[in-house]
Amino acid sequence: MKKLSFVVAAGLMSLAACTNNTPAENAAENVAESMDNAADNLEDAADNATNESTEAALENAADNMSAAADNVEDAVDNGAVAANAANAM
């Protein structure tokens, strides 16, 4: 039982260590979250549009914003943000 407790504790500690992000990673994640919120706002605006061309333009903008947010999140997940921050110094 002690061995199992040790293994579980070690697993939880290693999981907690994985969530320690650099300030650059935290900033990038915040940017991605803001971009997702902007995409949601554009979708809401598209839902309230008074004509089809405006609705289509807003939906395209929302899709592009969402894709850009995904790219930022992927860069964080792949470590590109931390690497770029280290190279900038």
C-alpha positions as CSV (number, residue, x, y, z in Angstrom):
1,M,0.0,0.0,0.0
2,K,2.9,2.4,0.8
3,K,4.4,1.7,-2.6
4,L,1.1,2.5,-4.4
5,S,0.7,5.7,-2.4
6,F,4.3,6.7,-3.4
7,V,3.6,5.9,-7.1
8,V,0.4,8.0,-7.0
9,A,2.1,10.9,-5.2
10,A,4.9,10.8,-7.7
11,G,2.5,10.8,-10.6
12,L,0.6,13.7,-9.2
13,M,3.8,15.7,-8.6
14,S,5.0,15.1,-12.1
15,L,1.6,16.1,-13.5
16,A,1.8,19.3,-11.4
17,A,5.3,20.0,-12.7
18,C,4.0,19.9,-16.3
19,T,1.6,22.7,-15.7
20,N,4.3,25.2,-14.7
21,N,4.4,27.5,-17.6
22,T,6.8,30.3,-18.4
23,P,5.5,33.9,-18.4
24,A,5.7,33.8,-22.2
25,E,3.6,30.6,-22.4
26,N,1.0,32.1,-20.0
27,A,0.8,35.3,-22.1
28,A,0.4,33.2,-25.3
29,E,-2.4,31.2,-23.7
30,N,-4.1,34.4,-22.6
31,V,-3.8,35.7,-26.1
32,A,-5.3,32.5,-27.5
33,E,-8.2,32.7,-25.0
34,S,-8.9,36.3,-25.9
35,M,-8.9,35.4,-29.6
36,D,-11.4,32.6,-28.9
37,N,-13.6,35.1,-27.1
38,A,-13.3,37.5,-30.0
39,A,-14.3,34.7,-32.4
40,D,-17.4,34.0,-30.2
41,N,-18.3,37.6,-30.3
42,L,-18.0,37.7,-34.1
43,E,-20.3,34.6,-34.3
44,D,-22.8,36.4,-32.1
45,A,-22.6,39.4,-34.3
46,A,-23.1,37.2,-37.4
47,D,-26.2,35.7,-35.8
48,N,-27.6,39.3,-35.4
49,A,-26.6,40.5,-38.9
50,T,-29.4,42.0,-41.0
51,N,-28.2,40.7,-44.3
52,E,-26.5,37.6,-45.7
53,S,-23.3,39.2,-46.9
54,T,-22.6,40.8,-43.5
55,E,-23.4,37.5,-41.8
56,A,-21.0,35.6,-44.1
57,A,-18.3,38.1,-43.6
58,L,-18.6,37.9,-39.8
59,E,-18.7,34.1,-39.9
60,N,-15.5,34.1,-42.0
61,A,-13.8,36.5,-39.6
62,A,-14.9,34.3,-36.7
63,D,-13.5,31.2,-38.4
64,N,-10.2,32.9,-39.1
65,M,-9.9,34.2,-35.6
66,S,-10.6,30.8,-34.2
67,A,-8.0,29.2,-36.5
68,A,-5.5,31.8,-35.4
69,A,-6.2,31.0,-31.7
70,D,-5.7,27.4,-32.5
71,N,-2.3,28.2,-34.0
72,V,-1.3,30.1,-30.9
73,E,-2.4,27.2,-28.7
74,D,-0.5,24.7,-30.9
75,A,2.6,26.9,-30.7
76,V,2.4,26.8,-26.9
77,D,1.8,23.1,-26.9
78,N,4.7,22.5,-29.2
79,G,7.0,24.6,-27.1
80,A,7.6,27.2,-29.9
81,V,6.6,30.1,-27.6
82,A,9.2,29.1,-24.9
83,A,11.9,28.6,-27.6
84,N,11.2,31.9,-29.3
85,A,11.3,33.7,-25.9
86,A,14.6,32.0,-25.1
87,N,16.0,33.0,-28.5
88,A,15.0,36.6,-28.1
89,M,17.2,37.0,-25.0
